[in-house]
Structure formats: C-alpha cells, structure tokens
Amino acid sequence: RADSFSASAALIRHAMAPERHDRCWLAPLPSCFSFLGRHRPERREPSSWKAAAPSASSSSSSQLPPLAEACEEIRGSCRGRLALAARKLEVAARLVPVLICCTIDLNRRKGPRHVRANTRRLRLALEALGPAFVKLGQCAASREDVLSDEVAAELRQLCDQVAPYPCEIARALVKAELGDRAPADLGVVVAAASLGQVYRVTLDGRRYAVKVQRPGLARALAKDVVILKGLARWTRLLVRWFCETAVDPVDVVDAWALTLWDELDYKKEGRSSENMRAALCRSIPGLLIPPVNWDLSSLRVLTTDWIDGSKVTEDPKCVRAEHIMVGVQAFAAMILEVGVVHADPHAGNMIIAEQGRRVCLLDFGMVVTVPPSHRRAWARCIVHLVRMEHDAVLDALIDLGFFPPDCPRAEILPVMSKIWVQLVECGSDIKKRKVAVQMLYTEILTFIRRFKFGLPDYYVALARALVTLEGIALAADCDFDIFKAIFPVALRFVASNSMSDTAAIGTALVASSARRLLGRLACR
C-alpha cells in the first residue's frame, strides 16, 4: 500500500513536470528532505518567490512573501493543486506504515519488542516530511519524563542531526546572498536541523557560526500549511459537535504556521536575537546569547559568534539546578517583562557554555509576542493559582481571553477549582498528572462540553515552549516543579508593577495563612 501511494505521488509529479527535461531538474537532492522537490536553477519562479542576488553593499537579498500570499499561489494554479495532491499522498505513504507498525507492536501481549526500530522509522519519516513535522518531533523529544530513554534519544536527533543537504548548494546560496562578502570556504557541516545547517567559519582569527537555510523551504512549507488547514477545517466540525469551546482549530493552525513562517526570515531572527540579548543578558548573569554579525547575514544566511560548550542534545544530564533556574528566570522575564518569548526552546537550541557557568540560548527565529496587559494577567494568574485564590485566577483568565466577561462564574468555579487544586499539587510529576486526569475525568468533560472558552492567538506557541522547557528540566532534575520555580518570579513582577496588585496579593497571603491556621486548630 505504501508503494502504491509513492507510485501515485511520483506519477502526479511527473505530470506536473514541463515537457523540456534536463538532468539537473530530474535528479533529486541527495537528502532525506525529498519533500523539497527537484532542484532546477534556471527554472523561473513567480516574482514573489524569486530572490534577486544581492550586491556587495546590500544587507539583504529579498523580502519573504506573506504566508497568505504564498498559500494562495499554491491553491490558485492547476500545478499547485496537483502538487498538493502529491504531497498528501506522500504524507500518507510516510506515516501510515509507521503508525501500523507501532500499533501492532504496542498491542503485543508481552509488551512492545521493536520500540527502537519503530522510533527510528518515525524519525526518518518526520525528517523526510520536512520542517512542520520535524518541529513536532523536536517537541516530543524533550519529554523524557513521558517517553522512554531510547525513544527520546532517537527523537533528539531531530534537533541538530537531520540529514544535511549538499555543501555545494549551500556555498552557491551563500554566494548569491552575500556576494563579495561571502566567506571563501564554509568547511564542513557541524549541525543540521529542519530549516538549515550550520558551518563553523574562521575569519580574521575569530570564529563564527554561519547558518544557511535549506533551498525551497518557502514553497514546501506553504503546501504543508494548506494541507494542515484543510485537516483543521474537518477537525473544527468535530470540535463544535462535541464541545462548547470557542477555540477554532483553523485559528490554532494559522497562529502556529505564522510563527513557523517567520523562521524563514533570518533578518528578523537576527533582530530578535539582538533585542533579547540587550534585554536579558545584563539582568540575568548566567545567560548568554551570541551577537549577530550583520555584515555576513541576509534573508537566508545568519552569522553569529561561535560558542563552545556542551550540547544538551548530547548530554541532557549536563544541565544542573543552577542552569534550570537561569532558564526559569530568562523565560519568566520574556513573558512578564520583555513581552517577546522564544517559542522553540528545544534541546538543540541550548548549550551549557564556559565550563558550565552559563546557559547559551540559540535560534530566535520562532518568537511570540505577549501584550502588556496580558503580562500582568499571567503574573497574577500564577500567583493566585499557587495561593489557591481561585476567584482571582478566574479574573485573570478572563483578562487573558480564556473566558468571556459574562461567563457563569458560579458554575465554572466549582468545576475549575478541583482541576486547579490537582494541577498545582501534581506540579511537574507526570505520574501524578496521569492519576489526576483519571480522577478529574468528569470535571474535564464538563468543562469541555458546557463552558465556552477561547485561547489567545499566541497561546499554542507559548504552551509548546513551556512544555518543552519543563521536559528538559525534568530530564536533569526529576524533582523539578514548574509552579514552585516560577512563583517567586511572578510574585516579584506583580509586586513591582502595581500597588493595587500588591495589596491584593497581600490580602491573599493573609487569607491563606488564616485558613491554614484555622485548619490546624480544627484538627486539634
């Protein structure tokens, strides 16, 4: 069946090919990233996709077209629709056999016997399907508290050990982007990820990391977005049939796709990195963000200082308690103070540098913005949640847009209070969470079916980032508790930003202490 899917996809691609063939167009790229199609340098593309070669004095080669325009170009032509059909068959041909093998193995009476082999099949399938699917694997790789060690180790290869594309193509791209400023020799690939690969270059006695984007990413990603939106529309029908939620799966896919699309603009990534470096590195001593070399950067090439250190992907246990606190402080500051959050903090984007004294954050291509009013609401939500002040938690969630202002508080609070109490008590203990979900099945089902709720447009990316960070911390410290770690940071933020909030927190502390005292007296 998989062979028939692949054959059908090949026939459709052959039908789309122009009558005039040459060897360069027919030869596939020697990489598992086959989804990028064929490489034909002389083939003319629509104006919005074309990147003009830069002059020696220019700082960028072109502008990235808007995602909506790129998707419309894919849908608006017969060739594009055929490409979508071929892509759907390719996705099915890659994933369906893996899912069948995993299902059969998991349902063995004596337990699964081919975990490593099936995980490897999944990793290779995700690699071949490209960035959208690799990102999902990267997120899963950080959850060593959920996955077994061998599964997590296999998926961690998606962080910086994806199969590279030929260096000749990378050199040609760098030359086209940078012109006379391009380094004479890129050397060998030192890391390869879903969107690009990194070279270590020495210029004038100083070492740099040069990240070069994979060719054809914009068109390939636009096709995947169109396909995922189609799936989201079908999912929306199911969600609205079973739930009262106002969450639209299409909006969720849109928000996620926009953050991923922004990663293709290396100039924007460089600006985000420099802004984060200026905002955080002075106030958080253990944090390191490498500076950008703008003379050697463009839309598809980004050059930063080279940082020596231990990769978290290679040794998750190199992360110590002090490193975890640096990460908590950094991301709490991003959410509560800066308002711009690194949305892709997988293990491949972290290095323990300077003999373990500092944590280096890399790759600020995927970031999300938190509005100023939401920053204060998040801080209040965390503080009141830990202090068990559930009325105030609901107020904060209303300010964040999770619930409408006219929501039925009297009905929501009894249901949500049970969920919130268990959430805080479980902390980051995944075993306790599983038990809590089973115990709270009725409350969770009531919440989903009866109450209308929404999500801020940035929430999916933010939640993914926090889940990934929590997984990295748990891999190094099984006693890590995300609520205990972030509570003092949120409390300081609330206390320093509003006297009214400070008074409210003080009242909450007094009330909570009084309840505990009365409880002890009652026990006596």
Contacts in CASP RR format, 6 or more apart in sequence:
PFRMAT RR
TARGET T0000
AUTHOR 0000-0000-0000
METHOD contacts of the structure
MODEL  1
RADSFSASAALIRHAMAPERHDRCWLAPLPSCFSFLGRHRPERREPSSWK
AAAPSASSSSSSQLPPLAEACEEIRGSCRGRLALAARKLEVAARLVPVLI
CCTIDLNRRKGPRHVRANTRRLRLALEALGPAFVKLGQCAASREDVLSDE
VAAELRQLCDQVAPYPCEIARALVKAELGDRAPADLGVVVAAASLGQVYR
VTLDGRRYAVKVQRPGLARALAKDVVILKGLARWTRLLVRWFCETAVDPV
DVVDAWALTLWDELDYKKEGRSSENMRAALCRSIPGLLIPPVNWDLSSLR
VLTTDWIDGSKVTEDPKCVRAEHIMVGVQAFAAMILEVGVVHADPHAGNM
IIAEQGRRVCLLDFGMVVTVPPSHRRAWARCIVHLVRMEHDAVLDALIDL
GFFPPDCPRAEILPVMSKIWVQLVECGSDIKKRKVAVQMLYTEILTFIRR
FKFGLPDYYVALARALVTLEGIALAADCDFDIFKAIFPVALRFVASNSMS
DTAAIGTALVASSARRLLGRLACR
1 96 0 8 1.000
1 97 0 8 1.000
2 93 0 8 1.000
2 96 0 8 1.000
2 97 0 8 1.000
5 89 0 8 1.000
5 90 0 8 1.000
5 92 0 8 1.000
5 93 0 8 1.000
5 96 0 8 1.000
6 89 0 8 1.000
6 90 0 8 1.000
6 93 0 8 1.000
8 89 0 8 1.000
9 86 0 8 1.000
9 87 0 8 1.000
9 89 0 8 1.000
9 90 0 8 1.000
9 93 0 8 1.000
12 82 0 8 1.000
12 83 0 8 1.000
12 85 0 8 1.000
12 86 0 8 1.000
12 89 0 8 1.000
13 37 0 8 1.000
13 83 0 8 1.000
13 86 0 8 1.000
15 82 0 8 1.000
16 79 0 8 1.000
16 80 0 8 1.000
16 82 0 8 1.000
16 83 0 8 1.000
16 86 0 8 1.000
17 25 0 8 1.000
22 40 0 8 1.000
24 39 0 8 1.000
24 40 0 8 1.000
24 41 0 8 1.000
25 38 0 8 1.000
25 39 0 8 1.000
25 40 0 8 1.000
25 43 0 8 1.000
26 38 0 8 1.000
27 38 0 8 1.000
27 39 0 8 1.000
28 34 0 8 1.000
28 37 0 8 1.000
28 38 0 8 1.000
29 36 0 8 1.000
29 37 0 8 1.000
29 38 0 8 1.000
29 39 0 8 1.000
29 165 0 8 1.000
29 166 0 8 1.000
29 169 0 8 1.000
29 215 0 8 1.000
30 165 0 8 1.000
30 166 0 8 1.000
31 163 0 8 1.000
31 164 0 8 1.000
31 165 0 8 1.000
31 166 0 8 1.000
32 124 0 8 1.000
32 127 0 8 1.000
32 128 0 8 1.000
32 162 0 8 1.000
32 163 0 8 1.000
33 127 0 8 1.000
33 128 0 8 1.000
33 130 0 8 1.000
33 162 0 8 1.000
33 163 0 8 1.000
33 165 0 8 1.000
33 214 0 8 1.000
34 128 0 8 1.000
35 87 0 8 1.000
35 90 0 8 1.000
35 128 0 8 1.000
35 129 0 8 1.000
35 130 0 8 1.000
35 220 0 8 1.000
36 214 0 8 1.000
36 215 0 8 1.000
36 216 0 8 1.000
36 217 0 8 1.000
36 220 0 8 1.000
37 220 0 8 1.000
39 169 0 8 1.000
39 215 0 8 1.000
44 50 0 8 1.000
46 73 0 8 1.000
48 65 0 8 1.000
48 69 0 8 1.000
48 70 0 8 1.000
48 73 0 8 1.000
49 65 0 8 1.000
49 70 0 8 1.000
49 73 0 8 1.000
49 218 0 8 1.000
49 219 0 8 1.000
50 62 0 8 1.000
51 61 0 8 1.000
51 62 0 8 1.000
51 176 0 8 1.000
51 177 0 8 1.000
51 299 0 8 1.000
51 300 0 8 1.000
52 61 0 8 1.000
52 62 0 8 1.000
53 61 0 8 1.000
53 176 0 8 1.000
53 177 0 8 1.000
53 179 0 8 1.000
54 60 0 8 1.000
54 61 0 8 1.000
54 176 0 8 1.000
54 177 0 8 1.000
54 178 0 8 1.000
54 179 0 8 1.000
54 298 0 8 1.000
55 179 0 8 1.000
56 179 0 8 1.000
56 180 0 8 1.000
56 181 0 8 1.000
59 267 0 8 1.000
59 294 0 8 1.000
59 297 0 8 1.000
59 298 0 8 1.000
60 267 0 8 1.000
60 298 0 8 1.000
60 299 0 8 1.000
61 176 0 8 1.000
61 177 0 8 1.000
61 298 0 8 1.000
61 299 0 8 1.000
61 300 0 8 1.000
62 299 0 8 1.000
63 299 0 8 1.000
64 218 0 8 1.000
64 261 0 8 1.000
64 264 0 8 1.000
64 265 0 8 1.000
64 299 0 8 1.000
65 218 0 8 1.000
67 222 0 8 1.000
67 225 0 8 1.000
67 257 0 8 1.000
67 258 0 8 1.000
67 261 0 8 1.000
70 218 0 8 1.000
70 219 0 8 1.000
70 222 0 8 1.000
70 261 0 8 1.000
71 222 0 8 1.000
71 225 0 8 1.000
71 226 0 8 1.000
71 229 0 8 1.000
73 80 0 8 1.000
73 222 0 8 1.000
74 80 0 8 1.000
74 83 0 8 1.000
74 84 0 8 1.000
74 219 0 8 1.000
74 222 0 8 1.000
74 223 0 8 1.000
74 226 0 8 1.000
75 81 0 8 1.000
75 84 0 8 1.000
75 226 0 8 1.000
80 223 0 8 1.000
83 223 0 8 1.000
84 223 0 8 1.000
84 226 0 8 1.000
84 227 0 8 1.000
87 223 0 8 1.000
87 224 0 8 1.000
87 227 0 8 1.000
88 227 0 8 1.000
90 129 0 8 1.000
91 129 0 8 1.000
91 227 0 8 1.000
94 125 0 8 1.000
94 128 0 8 1.000
94 129 0 8 1.000
95 125 0 8 1.000
95 129 0 8 1.000
97 121 0 8 1.000
98 118 0 8 1.000
98 121 0 8 1.000
98 122 0 8 1.000
98 125 0 8 1.000
101 114 0 8 1.000
101 118 0 8 1.000
101 121 0 8 1.000
102 118 0 8 1.000
102 122 0 8 1.000
105 111 0 8 1.000
105 112 0 8 1.000
105 113 0 8 1.000
105 114 0 8 1.000
105 115 0 8 1.000
105 118 0 8 1.000
106 112 0 8 1.000
112 118 0 8 1.000
115 148 0 8 1.000
115 150 0 8 1.000
115 151 0 8 1.000
116 150 0 8 1.000
116 151 0 8 1.000
116 154 0 8 1.000
119 150 0 8 1.000
119 151 0 8 1.000
119 154 0 8 1.000
119 155 0 8 1.000
120 154 0 8 1.000
122 155 0 8 1.000
123 137 0 8 1.000
123 154 0 8 1.000
123 155 0 8 1.000
123 157 0 8 1.000
123 158 0 8 1.000
125 133 0 8 1.000
126 133 0 8 1.000
126 134 0 8 1.000
126 136 0 8 1.000
126 137 0 8 1.000
126 158 0 8 1.000
127 134 0 8 1.000
127 158 0 8 1.000
127 162 0 8 1.000
127 163 0 8 1.000
130 194 0 8 1.000
130 220 0 8 1.000
130 224 0 8 1.000
131 194 0 8 1.000
131 195 0 8 1.000
131 217 0 8 1.000
131 220 0 8 1.000
131 221 0 8 1.000
131 224 0 8 1.000
131 260 0 8 1.000
131 263 0 8 1.000
132 221 0 8 1.000
132 224 0 8 1.000
132 225 0 8 1.000
132 228 0 8 1.000
132 260 0 8 1.000
133 224 0 8 1.000
134 158 0 8 1.000
134 162 0 8 1.000
134 193 0 8 1.000
134 194 0 8 1.000
135 194 0 8 1.000
135 260 0 8 1.000
135 344 0 8 1.000
137 155 0 8 1.000
137 158 0 8 1.000
138 155 0 8 1.000
138 158 0 8 1.000
138 159 0 8 1.000
138 194 0 8 1.000
138 344 0 8 1.000
138 346 0 8 1.000
138 348 0 8 1.000
138 468 0 8 1.000
139 346 0 8 1.000
139 464 0 8 1.000
139 467 0 8 1.000
139 468 0 8 1.000
140 147 0 8 1.000
140 155 0 8 1.000
141 147 0 8 1.000
141 152 0 8 1.000
141 155 0 8 1.000
141 156 0 8 1.000
141 158 0 8 1.000
141 159 0 8 1.000
141 346 0 8 1.000
141 347 0 8 1.000
142 152 0 8 1.000
142 346 0 8 1.000
142 347 0 8 1.000
142 467 0 8 1.000
142 468 0 8 1.000
142 469 0 8 1.000
142 471 0 8 1.000
142 472 0 8 1.000
142 475 0 8 1.000
143 152 0 8 1.000
143 467 0 8 1.000
143 471 0 8 1.000
144 152 0 8 1.000
144 316 0 8 1.000
144 471 0 8 1.000
144 474 0 8 1.000
144 475 0 8 1.000
145 428 0 8 1.000
145 430 0 8 1.000
145 471 0 8 1.000
145 474 0 8 1.000
145 475 0 8 1.000
145 478 0 8 1.000
146 430 0 8 1.000
147 155 0 8 1.000
152 475 0 8 1.000
156 313 0 8 1.000
156 347 0 8 1.000
156 348 0 8 1.000
157 313 0 8 1.000
158 193 0 8 1.000
158 194 0 8 1.000
159 193 0 8 1.000
159 313 0 8 1.000
159 346 0 8 1.000
159 347 0 8 1.000
159 348 0 8 1.000
159 349 0 8 1.000
160 191 0 8 1.000
160 192 0 8 1.000
160 193 0 8 1.000
160 311 0 8 1.000
160 313 0 8 1.000
160 348 0 8 1.000
161 191 0 8 1.000
161 192 0 8 1.000
161 313 0 8 1.000
162 192 0 8 1.000
162 193 0 8 1.000
162 194 0 8 1.000
163 192 0 8 1.000
164 189 0 8 1.000
164 192 0 8 1.000
164 197 0 8 1.000
165 192 0 8 1.000
165 197 0 8 1.000
165 214 0 8 1.000
165 215 0 8 1.000
167 186 0 8 1.000
167 187 0 8 1.000
167 188 0 8 1.000
167 189 0 8 1.000
169 215 0 8 1.000
170 186 0 8 1.000
170 197 0 8 1.000
170 199 0 8 1.000
170 212 0 8 1.000
171 186 0 8 1.000
173 212 0 8 1.000
173 213 0 8 1.000
173 215 0 8 1.000
173 300 0 8 1.000
173 301 0 8 1.000
174 182 0 8 1.000
174 183 0 8 1.000
174 186 0 8 1.000
174 210 0 8 1.000
174 212 0 8 1.000
174 301 0 8 1.000
175 182 0 8 1.000
177 298 0 8 1.000
177 299 0 8 1.000
177 300 0 8 1.000
177 301 0 8 1.000
178 296 0 8 1.000
178 298 0 8 1.000
178 301 0 8 1.000
181 295 0 8 1.000
181 296 0 8 1.000
182 296 0 8 1.000
183 201 0 8 1.000
183 203 0 8 1.000
183 210 0 8 1.000
183 296 0 8 1.000
185 201 0 8 1.000
186 199 0 8 1.000
186 201 0 8 1.000
186 210 0 8 1.000
186 212 0 8 1.000
187 199 0 8 1.000
187 200 0 8 1.000
187 201 0 8 1.000
188 199 0 8 1.000
189 197 0 8 1.000
189 198 0 8 1.000
189 199 0 8 1.000
190 198 0 8 1.000
190 199 0 8 1.000
190 200 0 8 1.000
190 209 0 8 1.000
191 197 0 8 1.000
191 198 0 8 1.000
192 198 0 8 1.000
193 348 0 8 1.000
195 213 0 8 1.000
195 214 0 8 1.000
195 217 0 8 1.000
195 263 0 8 1.000
195 264 0 8 1.000
196 211 0 8 1.000
196 212 0 8 1.000
196 213 0 8 1.000
196 214 0 8 1.000
197 211 0 8 1.000
197 212 0 8 1.000
197 214 0 8 1.000
198 209 0 8 1.000
198 210 0 8 1.000
198 211 0 8 1.000
198 212 0 8 1.000
199 209 0 8 1.000
199 210 0 8 1.000
199 212 0 8 1.000
200 207 0 8 1.000
200 208 0 8 1.000
200 209 0 8 1.000
200 210 0 8 1.000
200 306 0 8 1.000
201 207 0 8 1.000
201 208 0 8 1.000
201 209 0 8 1.000
201 210 0 8 1.000
201 303 0 8 1.000
202 208 0 8 1.000
206 305 0 8 1.000
207 305 0 8 1.000
207 306 0 8 1.000
208 293 0 8 1.000
208 296 0 8 1.000
208 303 0 8 1.000
208 304 0 8 1.000
208 305 0 8 1.000
208 306 0 8 1.000
209 290 0 8 1.000
209 303 0 8 1.000
209 304 0 8 1.000
209 305 0 8 1.000
209 306 0 8 1.000
209 307 0 8 1.000
210 296 0 8 1.000
210 301 0 8 1.000
210 302 0 8 1.000
210 303 0 8 1.000
211 266 0 8 1.000
211 301 0 8 1.000
211 302 0 8 1.000
211 303 0 8 1.000
211 304 0 8 1.000
212 300 0 8 1.000
212 301 0 8 1.000
213 264 0 8 1.000
213 266 0 8 1.000
213 300 0 8 1.000
213 301 0 8 1.000
217 264 0 8 1.000
218 264 0 8 1.000
221 260 0 8 1.000
221 261 0 8 1.000
221 264 0 8 1.000
225 253 0 8 1.000
225 257 0 8 1.000
225 261 0 8 1.000
228 253 0 8 1.000
228 257 0 8 1.000
229 250 0 8 1.000
229 253 0 8 1.000
229 254 0 8 1.000
229 257 0 8 1.000
232 249 0 8 1.000
232 250 0 8 1.000
232 252 0 8 1.000
232 253 0 8 1.000
233 249 0 8 1.000
233 250 0 8 1.000
235 249 0 8 1.000
236 248 0 8 1.000
236 249 0 8 1.000
236 250 0 8 1.000
239 245 0 8 1.000
239 247 0 8 1.000
239 249 0 8 1.000
242 448 0 8 1.000
242 449 0 8 1.000
243 448 0 8 1.000
243 449 0 8 1.000
244 448 0 8 1.000
244 449 0 8 1.000
244 450 0 8 1.000
244 451 0 8 1.000
244 452 0 8 1.000
245 448 0 8 1.000
245 451 0 8 1.000
245 452 0 8 1.000
245 453 0 8 1.000
245 454 0 8 1.000
246 452 0 8 1.000
246 453 0 8 1.000
246 454 0 8 1.000
247 453 0 8 1.000
247 454 0 8 1.000
247 455 0 8 1.000
251 457 0 8 1.000
252 455 0 8 1.000
252 460 0 8 1.000
255 457 0 8 1.000
255 458 0 8 1.000
255 460 0 8 1.000
255 461 0 8 1.000
256 460 0 8 1.000
256 461 0 8 1.000
259 343 0 8 1.000
259 366 0 8 1.000
259 367 0 8 1.000
259 368 0 8 1.000
259 461 0 8 1.000
260 366 0 8 1.000
262 268 0 8 1.000
262 269 0 8 1.000
262 365 0 8 1.000
262 366 0 8 1.000
262 367 0 8 1.000
263 269 0 8 1.000
263 344 0 8 1.000
263 365 0 8 1.000
263 366 0 8 1.000
264 300 0 8 1.000
265 299 0 8 1.000
265 365 0 8 1.000
266 297 0 8 1.000
266 298 0 8 1.000
266 299 0 8 1.000
266 300 0 8 1.000
266 301 0 8 1.000
266 302 0 8 1.000
266 365 0 8 1.000
267 297 0 8 1.000
267 298 0 8 1.000
267 299 0 8 1.000
268 365 0 8 1.000
269 302 0 8 1.000
269 363 0 8 1.000
269 364 0 8 1.000
269 365 0 8 1.000
270 292 0 8 1.000
270 297 0 8 1.000
270 302 0 8 1.000
270 364 0 8 1.000
270 365 0 8 1.000
272 340 0 8 1.000
272 364 0 8 1.000
272 365 0 8 1.000
272 367 0 8 1.000
273 289 0 8 1.000
273 290 0 8 1.000
273 292 0 8 1.000
273 304 0 8 1.000
273 364 0 8 1.000
273 365 0 8 1.000
274 291 0 8 1.000
274 292 0 8 1.000
275 338 0 8 1.000
275 340 0 8 1.000
276 289 0 8 1.000
276 334 0 8 1.000
276 338 0 8 1.000
276 340 0 8 1.000
276 342 0 8 1.000
276 361 0 8 1.000
276 364 0 8 1.000
277 289 0 8 1.000
277 290 0 8 1.000
277 291 0 8 1.000
279 333 0 8 1.000
279 337 0 8 1.000
279 338 0 8 1.000
280 287 0 8 1.000
280 289 0 8 1.000
280 330 0 8 1.000
280 333 0 8 1.000
280 334 0 8 1.000
280 338 0 8 1.000
281 287 0 8 1.000
281 288 0 8 1.000
281 289 0 8 1.000
283 333 0 8 1.000
284 326 0 8 1.000
284 329 0 8 1.000
284 330 0 8 1.000
284 333 0 8 1.000
286 326 0 8 1.000
286 357 0 8 1.000
286 358 0 8 1.000
286 359 0 8 1.000
287 326 0 8 1.000
287 327 0 8 1.000
287 329 0 8 1.000
287 330 0 8 1.000
287 358 0 8 1.000
287 359 0 8 1.000
287 361 0 8 1.000
288 307 0 8 1.000
288 353 0 8 1.000
288 354 0 8 1.000
288 358 0 8 1.000
288 359 0 8 1.000
288 360 0 8 1.000
288 361 0 8 1.000
289 360 0 8 1.000
289 361 0 8 1.000
289 364 0 8 1.000
290 304 0 8 1.000
290 305 0 8 1.000
290 306 0 8 1.000
290 307 0 8 1.000
290 360 0 8 1.000
290 362 0 8 1.000
291 304 0 8 1.000
291 305 0 8 1.000
292 302 0 8 1.000
292 303 0 8 1.000
292 304 0 8 1.000
293 303 0 8 1.000
293 304 0 8 1.000
293 305 0 8 1.000
295 303 0 8 1.000
296 303 0 8 1.000
297 303 0 8 1.000
304 362 0 8 1.000
307 351 0 8 1.000
307 353 0 8 1.000
307 360 0 8 1.000
307 362 0 8 1.000
308 353 0 8 1.000
309 351 0 8 1.000
309 352 0 8 1.000
309 353 0 8 1.000
309 354 0 8 1.000
309 356 0 8 1.000
309 360 0 8 1.000
310 318 0 8 1.000
310 351 0 8 1.000
310 352 0 8 1.000
310 356 0 8 1.000
311 347 0 8 1.000
311 348 0 8 1.000
311 350 0 8 1.000
311 351 0 8 1.000
312 318 0 8 1.000
312 319 0 8 1.000
312 347 0 8 1.000
312 348 0 8 1.000
312 350 0 8 1.000
312 351 0 8 1.000
312 352 0 8 1.000
312 472 0 8 1.000
313 347 0 8 1.000
313 348 0 8 1.000
316 347 0 8 1.000
316 472 0 8 1.000
316 475 0 8 1.000
316 476 0 8 1.000
317 475 0 8 1.000
317 476 0 8 1.000
318 352 0 8 1.000
318 356 0 8 1.000
318 476 0 8 1.000
319 352 0 8 1.000
319 472 0 8 1.000
319 473 0 8 1.000
319 475 0 8 1.000
319 476 0 8 1.000
319 477 0 8 1.000
320 356 0 8 1.000
320 476 0 8 1.000
321 477 0 8 1.000
323 352 0 8 1.000
323 356 0 8 1.000
323 359 0 8 1.000
323 476 0 8 1.000
324 473 0 8 1.000
324 476 0 8 1.000
324 477 0 8 1.000
324 480 0 8 1.000
324 485 0 8 1.000
325 485 0 8 1.000
326 358 0 8 1.000
326 359 0 8 1.000
327 359 0 8 1.000
327 469 0 8 1.000
328 485 0 8 1.000
328 486 0 8 1.000
328 489 0 8 1.000
329 489 0 8 1.000
330 359 0 8 1.000
330 361 0 8 1.000
331 341 0 8 1.000
331 342 0 8 1.000
331 345 0 8 1.000
331 465 0 8 1.000
331 466 0 8 1.000
331 469 0 8 1.000
332 486 0 8 1.000
332 489 0 8 1.000
332 490 0 8 1.000
332 493 0 8 1.000
333 489 0 8 1.000
334 340 0 8 1.000
334 341 0 8 1.000
334 342 0 8 1.000
335 341 0 8 1.000
335 370 0 8 1.000
335 375 0 8 1.000
335 378 0 8 1.000
335 462 0 8 1.000
336 375 0 8 1.000
336 378 0 8 1.000
336 379 0 8 1.000
336 489 0 8 1.000
336 490 0 8 1.000
336 493 0 8 1.000
337 375 0 8 1.000
337 493 0 8 1.000
339 369 0 8 1.000
339 370 0 8 1.000
339 371 0 8 1.000
339 372 0 8 1.000
339 375 0 8 1.000
340 367 0 8 1.000
340 368 0 8 1.000
340 369 0 8 1.000
340 370 0 8 1.000
341 367 0 8 1.000
341 368 0 8 1.000
341 369 0 8 1.000
341 370 0 8 1.000
341 458 0 8 1.000
341 461 0 8 1.000
341 462 0 8 1.000
341 465 0 8 1.000
342 349 0 8 1.000
342 361 0 8 1.000
342 364 0 8 1.000
342 366 0 8 1.000
342 367 0 8 1.000
342 465 0 8 1.000
343 366 0 8 1.000
343 367 0 8 1.000
343 368 0 8 1.000
343 461 0 8 1.000
343 462 0 8 1.000
343 464 0 8 1.000
343 465 0 8 1.000
344 363 0 8 1.000
344 365 0 8 1.000
344 366 0 8 1.000
344 465 0 8 1.000
344 468 0 8 1.000
345 361 0 8 1.000
345 465 0 8 1.000
345 468 0 8 1.000
345 469 0 8 1.000
345 472 0 8 1.000
346 468 0 8 1.000
347 472 0 8 1.000
348 362 0 8 1.000
349 361 0 8 1.000
349 362 0 8 1.000
349 363 0 8 1.000
350 359 0 8 1.000
350 360 0 8 1.000
350 361 0 8 1.000
350 362 0 8 1.000
350 472 0 8 1.000
351 359 0 8 1.000
351 360 0 8 1.000
351 362 0 8 1.000
352 358 0 8 1.000
352 359 0 8 1.000
352 360 0 8 1.000
353 359 0 8 1.000
353 360 0 8 1.000
366 461 0 8 1.000
368 458 0 8 1.000
368 461 0 8 1.000
368 462 0 8 1.000
368 465 0 8 1.000
369 458 0 8 1.000
370 378 0 8 1.000
370 458 0 8 1.000
370 462 0 8 1.000
373 399 0 8 1.000
374 399 0 8 1.000
374 400 0 8 1.000
374 456 0 8 1.000
375 493 0 8 1.000
376 493 0 8 1.000
376 494 0 8 1.000
376 497 0 8 1.000
376 498 0 8 1.000
376 501 0 8 1.000
377 396 0 8 1.000
377 397 0 8 1.000
377 399 0 8 1.000
377 400 0 8 1.000
378 396 0 8 1.000
378 400 0 8 1.000
378 490 0 8 1.000
379 490 0 8 1.000
379 491 0 8 1.000
379 493 0 8 1.000
379 494 0 8 1.000
379 497 0 8 1.000
380 392 0 8 1.000
380 395 0 8 1.000
380 396 0 8 1.000
380 494 0 8 1.000
380 501 0 8 1.000
380 504 0 8 1.000
381 393 0 8 1.000
381 396 0 8 1.000
381 397 0 8 1.000
381 400 0 8 1.000
382 483 0 8 1.000
382 486 0 8 1.000
382 487 0 8 1.000
382 490 0 8 1.000
383 487 0 8 1.000
383 490 0 8 1.000
383 491 0 8 1.000
383 494 0 8 1.000
383 505 0 8 1.000
383 508 0 8 1.000
384 390 0 8 1.000
384 392 0 8 1.000
384 393 0 8 1.000
384 396 0 8 1.000
384 508 0 8 1.000
385 393 0 8 1.000
385 420 0 8 1.000
385 423 0 8 1.000
385 424 0 8 1.000
385 483 0 8 1.000
386 424 0 8 1.000
386 483 0 8 1.000
386 487 0 8 1.000
387 505 0 8 1.000
387 508 0 8 1.000
387 509 0 8 1.000
387 512 0 8 1.000
388 420 0 8 1.000
388 421 0 8 1.000
388 424 0 8 1.000
388 512 0 8 1.000
389 508 0 8 1.000
389 511 0 8 1.000
389 512 0 8 1.000
390 413 0 8 1.000
390 416 0 8 1.000
390 417 0 8 1.000
390 420 0 8 1.000
391 409 0 8 1.000
391 413 0 8 1.000
392 504 0 8 1.000
392 508 0 8 1.000
393 416 0 8 1.000
393 420 0 8 1.000
394 403 0 8 1.000
394 409 0 8 1.000
394 412 0 8 1.000
394 413 0 8 1.000
394 416 0 8 1.000
397 403 0 8 1.000
398 404 0 8 1.000
398 405 0 8 1.000
398 407 0 8 1.000
400 456 0 8 1.000
401 454 0 8 1.000
401 456 0 8 1.000
402 453 0 8 1.000
402 454 0 8 1.000
402 455 0 8 1.000
402 456 0 8 1.000
403 412 0 8 1.000
403 451 0 8 1.000
403 452 0 8 1.000
403 453 0 8 1.000
403 454 0 8 1.000
404 452 0 8 1.000
407 451 0 8 1.000
407 452 0 8 1.000
408 451 0 8 1.000
411 450 0 8 1.000
411 451 0 8 1.000
412 451 0 8 1.000
415 443 0 8 1.000
415 446 0 8 1.000
415 447 0 8 1.000
415 451 0 8 1.000
416 443 0 8 1.000
416 447 0 8 1.000
418 440 0 8 1.000
418 443 0 8 1.000
419 440 0 8 1.000
419 443 0 8 1.000
419 444 0 8 1.000
419 447 0 8 1.000
422 436 0 8 1.000
422 439 0 8 1.000
422 440 0 8 1.000
423 436 0 8 1.000
424 483 0 8 1.000
425 432 0 8 1.000
425 436 0 8 1.000
426 432 0 8 1.000
426 433 0 8 1.000
426 436 0 8 1.000
427 433 0 8 1.000
427 481 0 8 1.000
427 482 0 8 1.000
427 483 0 8 1.000
427 484 0 8 1.000
428 470 0 8 1.000
428 473 0 8 1.000
428 474 0 8 1.000
428 480 0 8 1.000
428 481 0 8 1.000
428 482 0 8 1.000
429 481 0 8 1.000
430 474 0 8 1.000
437 444 0 8 1.000
447 453 0 8 1.000
466 482 0 8 1.000
470 480 0 8 1.000
470 482 0 8 1.000
473 480 0 8 1.000
473 482 0 8 1.000
473 485 0 8 1.000
474 480 0 8 1.000
491 505 0 8 1.000
494 501 0 8 1.000
494 502 0 8 1.000
494 505 0 8 1.000
495 501 0 8 1.000
495 502 0 8 1.000
495 505 0 8 1.000
END
